[in-house]
């Protein structure tokens, strides 16, 4: 599976992850089409890339490029029209027990305490109470909320509530963590600090993670590789390998190398966003 060539004299980018061994997650020639009153619309067009165990991959693209549609296909919430997604070599045909999902909308239960929120997936699975509360406490500590177990969501900040959502997904120990713009509603400072916490968790657990985001800074801060999508229909534009040292924190945003990656990816996104605006203006002038 090959990516598209970069601008200038840079050679084509390989859509395969680094290192030896089989990938854990494979997006293989995936397309998604929807029927609308105006006719069929292609949201995602022949996307291909893979994710190796322990990798952190971000998917980024202009608004409306099909990022969340792709997320739903990978998570088994939406069928693709062509191609397939596999986990451990097996085709995903619905919600997968190895995949945990965190969504943009903060989704804590307001009537449950933090510990009861986090323990809820284990409760649904019938895990005995003592075991599920013990695992919930461990996961709450992992996301940096030890001491807040008996608080209700209304007593927490937005960033803390999102950490509860992440903990609720991590508590059942998924092999793959999918996150769809989980920090979009937060201010920039909170996003950077929460990004530090996510990196720490990912490194501690060696968690395979796929993040959908519209933030270039966030993608570069967190990722091993960044999948850049084109404007609608969403295709693979290129894959950028982020060669910044790990362990990594938000301090990296002040480095010249970080600024280079941000500028490089912004060049891609600006090109695609400009194309989208031009198409919209042309459609608006049509009789």
C-alpha positions as CSV (number, residue, x, y, z in Angstrom):
1,X,0.0,0.0,0.0
2,X,1.6,3.2,-1.1
3,X,0.9,6.8,-0.3
4,X,0.9,9.7,-2.8
5,X,4.1,11.6,-3.6
6,X,5.0,14.7,-1.6
7,X,5.3,18.0,-3.1
8,X,8.7,18.9,-4.6
9,X,11.5,16.3,-4.9
10,X,10.4,14.2,-1.9
11,X,9.9,10.6,-2.8
12,X,6.5,8.8,-2.3
13,X,5.7,7.8,1.2
14,X,5.0,4.2,2.2
15,X,1.7,3.7,3.9
16,X,3.1,0.8,5.9
17,X,4.2,1.3,9.5
18,X,7.9,1.1,10.5
19,X,9.5,-2.0,11.9
20,X,9.2,-5.7,11.4
21,X,6.2,-7.9,12.1
22,X,2.6,-7.8,11.1
23,X,0.5,-4.7,11.5
24,X,-2.2,-4.8,14.1
25,X,-4.7,-2.6,12.2
26,X,-5.0,-2.4,8.4
27,X,-7.2,0.0,6.4
28,X,-7.2,-1.7,3.0
29,X,-8.5,0.3,0.0
30,X,-11.6,1.6,2.0
31,X,-14.2,3.6,0.2
32,X,-17.5,4.9,1.7
33,X,-20.4,6.1,-0.5
34,X,-23.7,7.5,0.6
35,X,-27.0,7.8,-1.3
36,X,-28.5,11.3,-1.1
37,X,-31.5,13.0,-2.9
38,X,-28.9,14.6,-5.2
39,X,-27.3,11.3,-6.0
40,X,-24.5,9.1,-4.6
41,X,-21.7,10.9,-2.7
42,X,-18.3,9.4,-2.1
43,X,-17.1,10.5,1.4
44,X,-13.9,8.3,1.6
45,X,-12.1,7.1,-1.5
46,X,-9.7,4.1,-1.5
47,X,-7.9,4.9,1.8
48,X,-5.1,2.5,2.7
49,X,-2.6,2.5,5.6
50,X,-1.7,0.3,8.5
51,X,-0.9,0.7,12.2
52,X,1.8,-1.3,14.0
53,X,1.4,-2.4,17.6
54,X,2.2,0.4,20.0
55,X,2.1,3.1,17.3
56,X,0.3,6.5,17.7
57,X,-1.2,7.5,14.4
58,X,-3.2,10.7,13.7
59,X,-5.5,11.3,10.8
60,X,-5.9,14.9,9.8
61,X,-7.6,16.7,6.9
62,X,-9.8,19.7,6.0
63,X,-13.3,19.9,7.3
64,X,-15.7,17.6,5.5
65,X,-13.0,15.3,4.2
66,X,-14.4,12.1,5.8
67,X,-12.2,11.8,8.9
68,X,-15.1,10.9,11.2
69,X,-16.6,8.6,8.6
70,X,-13.3,6.7,8.4
71,X,-13.2,6.6,12.2
72,X,-16.7,5.0,12.3
73,X,-15.7,2.4,9.7
74,X,-12.5,1.5,11.6
75,X,-14.5,1.2,14.9
76,X,-17.1,-1.1,13.2
77,X,-20.0,1.4,13.6
78,X,-20.3,1.9,9.8
79,X,-19.9,-0.5,6.9
80,X,-17.6,0.5,4.1
81,X,-18.8,0.4,0.5
82,X,-15.5,-1.2,-0.7
83,X,-12.3,-2.5,0.8
84,X,-12.0,-3.7,4.3
85,X,-10.5,-3.0,7.8
86,X,-8.8,-5.8,9.6
87,X,-7.6,-6.2,13.2
88,X,-5.1,-9.0,13.7
89,X,-5.8,-10.2,10.2
90,X,-9.6,-10.6,10.9
91,X,-12.1,-8.4,9.0
92,X,-14.0,-5.9,11.2
93,X,-17.7,-6.5,10.8
94,X,-19.1,-4.6,13.7
95,X,-18.0,-3.2,17.1
96,X,-14.8,-5.1,17.9
97,X,-13.9,-6.2,21.4
98,X,-10.2,-5.1,20.9
99,X,-11.2,-1.6,19.9
100,X,-12.1,1.1,22.5
101,X,-13.5,4.4,21.3
102,X,-13.5,8.0,22.7
103,X,-15.7,10.5,21.0
104,X,-15.6,14.3,20.7
105,X,-18.7,14.8,22.9
106,X,-17.9,14.4,26.6
107,X,-20.0,11.4,27.5
108,X,-19.9,10.9,31.3
109,X,-23.0,10.0,33.2
110,X,-23.9,13.0,35.3
111,X,-25.7,10.9,38.0
112,X,-22.6,8.6,38.5
113,X,-19.4,9.4,40.4
114,X,-16.1,9.2,38.7
115,X,-15.4,5.7,39.9
116,X,-18.8,4.5,38.9
117,X,-18.5,6.1,35.5
118,X,-15.2,4.4,34.9
119,X,-16.3,1.0,36.2
120,X,-19.5,1.1,34.1
121,X,-18.1,-1.0,31.1
122,X,-16.9,-3.7,33.5
123,X,-20.3,-3.7,35.2
124,X,-22.0,-4.3,31.9
125,X,-19.6,-7.2,31.3
126,X,-20.6,-8.7,34.6
127,X,-17.2,-8.2,36.3
128,X,-17.6,-8.7,40.1
129,X,-17.9,-5.4,42.0
130,X,-14.7,-5.6,44.0
131,X,-12.6,-6.4,40.9
132,X,-14.2,-3.7,38.8
133,X,-13.8,-1.0,41.4
134,X,-10.2,-2.0,41.9
135,X,-9.5,-1.8,38.1
136,X,-11.4,1.5,38.0
137,X,-9.2,3.0,40.7
138,X,-6.1,1.9,38.9
139,X,-7.3,3.5,35.7
140,X,-8.4,6.7,37.4
141,X,-4.9,7.0,38.8
142,X,-3.4,6.3,35.4
143,X,-5.2,9.4,33.9
144,X,-4.2,11.6,36.8
145,X,-7.5,11.8,38.7
146,X,-6.6,9.9,41.9
147,X,-8.5,11.6,44.8
148,X,-11.5,12.5,42.6
149,X,-13.1,9.0,42.6
150,X,-16.2,10.2,44.5
151,X,-16.8,13.4,42.6
152,X,-19.6,13.9,40.1
153,X,-18.9,15.2,36.6
154,X,-20.5,18.6,37.4
155,X,-17.7,19.1,39.9
156,X,-15.0,18.6,37.3
157,X,-13.5,20.8,34.6
158,X,-14.0,19.9,30.9
159,X,-10.5,18.5,30.6
160,X,-11.1,16.3,33.7
161,X,-14.4,15.0,32.4
162,X,-12.7,14.0,29.1
163,X,-10.1,12.1,31.2
164,X,-12.9,10.3,32.8
165,X,-14.2,9.3,29.4
166,X,-10.7,8.1,28.4
167,X,-10.4,6.1,31.6
168,X,-13.8,4.5,31.0
169,X,-12.5,3.3,27.6
170,X,-9.1,2.2,28.9
171,X,-10.6,0.2,31.9
172,X,-11.4,-2.8,29.8
173,X,-7.9,-2.8,28.3
174,X,-8.6,-2.5,24.6
175,X,-5.8,-3.4,22.2
176,X,-6.5,-0.4,20.0
177,X,-7.7,3.1,21.2
178,X,-9.6,5.2,18.7
179,X,-10.2,8.9,19.6
180,X,-12.3,11.2,17.4
181,X,-11.3,14.8,18.2
182,X,-11.6,14.2,22.0
183,X,-10.1,17.6,22.9
184,X,-11.9,19.8,20.4
185,X,-14.0,21.6,23.0
186,X,-11.0,22.5,25.2
187,X,-8.8,25.6,25.2
188,X,-5.3,25.3,23.7
189,X,-3.5,25.2,27.0
190,X,-5.7,22.4,28.3
191,X,-5.3,20.5,25.0
192,X,-1.5,20.6,25.3
193,X,-1.5,19.5,28.9
194,X,-4.0,16.7,28.3
195,X,-1.9,15.7,25.3
196,X,1.0,15.2,27.7
197,X,-1.2,12.9,29.8
198,X,-2.3,10.9,26.8
199,X,1.3,10.5,25.7
200,X,2.2,9.3,29.2
201,X,-0.6,6.8,29.2
202,X,0.2,5.6,25.7
203,X,3.8,5.1,26.5
204,X,3.1,3.4,29.9
205,X,0.6,1.0,28.3
206,X,2.3,0.7,24.9
207,X,-1.2,1.5,23.7
208,X,-1.9,1.3,19.9
209,X,-3.7,4.6,19.3
210,X,-5.5,6.2,16.3
211,X,-6.5,9.9,16.7
212,X,-8.8,11.8,14.4
213,X,-8.0,15.5,14.7
214,X,-8.2,18.9,12.9
215,X,-5.3,20.3,15.0
216,X,-1.9,20.2,13.4
217,X,-0.2,21.0,16.6
218,X,-2.0,18.2,18.4
219,X,-1.1,15.7,15.7
220,X,2.6,16.6,15.6
221,X,2.8,16.6,19.4
222,X,1.4,13.1,19.8
223,X,2.1,11.1,16.7
224,X,4.6,8.7,15.3
225,X,3.0,9.2,11.9
226,X,0.3,11.5,10.5
227,X,-2.1,10.4,7.8
228,X,-3.0,13.5,5.7
229,X,-6.3,13.3,3.8
230,X,-7.4,15.3,0.8
231,X,-10.6,17.4,0.5
232,X,-13.8,15.6,-0.4
233,X,-13.8,12.8,-1.3
234,X,-11.2,12.0,1.4
235,X,-8.2,10.2,-0.2
236,X,-4.7,9.6,1.2
237,X,-2.6,12.6,0.3
238,X,0.5,11.5,2.1
239,X,1.8,10.1,5.4
240,X,4.3,12.1,7.4
241,X,6.7,10.3,9.8
242,X,7.3,12.4,12.9
243,X,10.9,11.9,14.0
244,X,10.8,13.7,17.3
245,X,12.4,12.0,20.3
246,X,10.4,10.0,22.8
247,X,9.5,10.1,25.6
248,X,7.8,13.3,24.4
249,X,6.0,16.2,26.1
250,X,4.4,19.5,25.1
251,X,7.8,21.1,25.5
252,X,8.6,19.8,22.0
253,X,6.2,22.5,20.5
254,X,9.0,25.1,21.0
255,X,11.6,23.2,18.9
256,X,12.5,24.2,15.3
257,X,11.8,20.6,14.2
258,X,8.3,20.8,15.5
259,X,7.7,24.1,13.7
260,X,9.0,22.5,10.5
261,X,6.5,19.6,10.7
262,X,3.6,22.0,11.5
263,X,4.5,24.2,8.5
264,X,4.9,21.2,6.2
265,X,1.5,19.8,7.1
266,X,-0.2,23.2,7.0
267,X,1.0,23.5,3.4
268,X,-0.8,20.3,2.6
269,X,-4.0,21.3,4.4
270,X,-4.0,24.8,3.0
271,X,-3.9,23.4,-0.5
272,X,-6.8,21.1,0.2
273,X,-8.9,23.6,2.1
274,X,-8.3,26.2,-0.7
275,X,-9.6,23.6,-3.2
276,X,-12.7,23.0,-1.1
277,X,-13.4,26.8,-0.9
278,X,-13.0,27.2,-4.6
279,X,-15.4,24.3,-5.3
280,X,-17.9,25.8,-2.9
281,X,-17.7,29.2,-4.5
282,X,-18.2,27.6,-8.0
283,X,-21.2,25.6,-6.8
284,X,-22.7,28.8,-5.2
285,X,-22.5,30.6,-8.6
286,X,-24.1,27.7,-10.5
287,X,-27.7,28.4,-11.6
